[in-house]
Structures are given as structure tokens and as C-alpha cells.
């Protein structure tokens, strides 16, 4: 028997909405957050690798992208999104 699902998620265009069924909270992920989680689920599970993947899609310096990815991953880990 598998564990109950903690999150429900729905993709709307380039964004995702997540519902944390345990905490009763909603998370709206913009295009960047969605892209970071897609990269994570695809197996890129460190900030530098994800930042490198996002460089082609986002017009920002690599250092800025890396800082954003690092901050997002820390928050996503805290909220349990990386385990979903």
C-alpha cells in the first residue's frame, strides 16, 4: 500500500498551483519556480546544474539565477515540495 498523497498540483499555462493537503495551504509557483521543480524532477538536484539549465530560458546573469535557484530550493525543501 502506498503512502497517501500530500500534495495536489495543477499546471496552468507555465505555472503550477500546489495544495498541501496536510497543512491546508496553497502554493502558486510562477514560471521560474515551475521550471526549477521540473528540472529537479528530471534529475538535476543541485542548484548549479539547475541554474545552468535555466540560463537559456531566462534573461539574467548566471549569478542571479543561481542565487534564485538556491533560495527557491531551500524554501521548497522546507515546505516538502522536493519530496512530492
C-alpha positions as CSV (number, residue, x, y, z in Angstrom):
1,X,0.0,0.0,0.0
2,X,1.4,3.4,-0.9
3,X,1.6,6.5,1.3
4,X,-1.2,9.0,0.9
5,X,-0.5,11.8,-1.4
6,X,0.4,15.0,0.4
7,X,0.1,17.5,-2.5
8,X,-2.3,18.0,-5.3
9,X,-0.9,20.1,-8.2
10,X,-2.3,21.6,-11.3
11,X,-0.4,23.2,-14.2
12,X,-2.0,26.3,-15.7
13,X,-0.1,27.5,-18.7
14,X,3.6,28.0,-17.5
15,X,2.7,28.0,-13.8
16,X,1.6,25.4,-11.2
17,X,-0.7,25.6,-8.2
18,X,0.0,23.2,-5.3
19,X,-2.3,22.3,-2.5
20,X,-0.6,20.9,0.7
21,X,-3.3,18.5,2.0
22,X,-1.6,18.1,5.4
23,X,-1.1,21.8,6.1
24,X,-4.2,23.1,4.3
25,X,-2.1,25.6,2.3
26,X,-1.9,26.7,-1.3
27,X,1.3,27.5,-3.2
28,X,1.3,29.3,-6.5
29,X,4.5,28.7,-8.5
30,X,5.4,31.2,-11.2
31,X,7.2,30.2,-14.4
32,X,10.6,30.2,-12.7
33,X,9.6,28.1,-9.7
34,X,7.8,25.6,-12.0
35,X,10.9,25.4,-14.2
36,X,13.1,24.8,-11.1
37,X,10.9,22.0,-9.9
38,X,10.7,20.4,-13.4
39,X,14.5,20.4,-13.5
40,X,14.6,18.8,-10.0
41,X,12.1,16.1,-11.0
42,X,14.2,15.5,-14.2
43,X,17.1,14.5,-12.0
44,X,19.0,17.8,-11.8
45,X,19.2,18.0,-8.0
46,X,21.7,20.7,-7.3
47,X,21.5,24.4,-7.7
48,X,24.4,24.9,-10.1
49,X,23.0,22.3,-12.6
50,X,19.5,23.7,-12.4
51,X,20.8,27.3,-12.9
52,X,22.8,26.2,-15.9
53,X,19.7,24.6,-17.4
54,X,17.6,27.8,-16.8
55,X,20.2,30.2,-18.3
56,X,19.0,29.6,-21.8
57,X,15.4,30.4,-20.9
58,X,15.8,33.4,-18.6
59,X,17.5,36.7,-19.4
60,X,19.5,37.2,-16.2
61,X,23.1,36.9,-15.1
62,X,24.2,33.4,-14.0
63,X,24.9,34.6,-10.5
64,X,21.4,36.0,-10.2
65,X,19.8,32.7,-11.5
66,X,22.0,30.6,-9.1
67,X,21.0,32.8,-6.1
68,X,17.3,32.5,-7.0
69,X,17.5,28.7,-7.6
70,X,19.4,28.3,-4.3
71,X,16.8,30.3,-2.3
72,X,13.9,28.5,-4.0
73,X,15.3,25.1,-3.3
74,X,15.8,25.9,0.4
75,X,12.2,27.1,0.7
76,X,10.8,24.2,-1.4
77,X,12.8,21.7,0.8
78,X,11.4,23.3,4.0
79,X,7.8,23.0,2.7
80,X,8.3,19.5,1.5
81,X,7.9,20.3,-2.2
82,X,11.0,18.4,-3.3
83,X,9.7,15.2,-1.9
84,X,6.4,15.4,-3.8
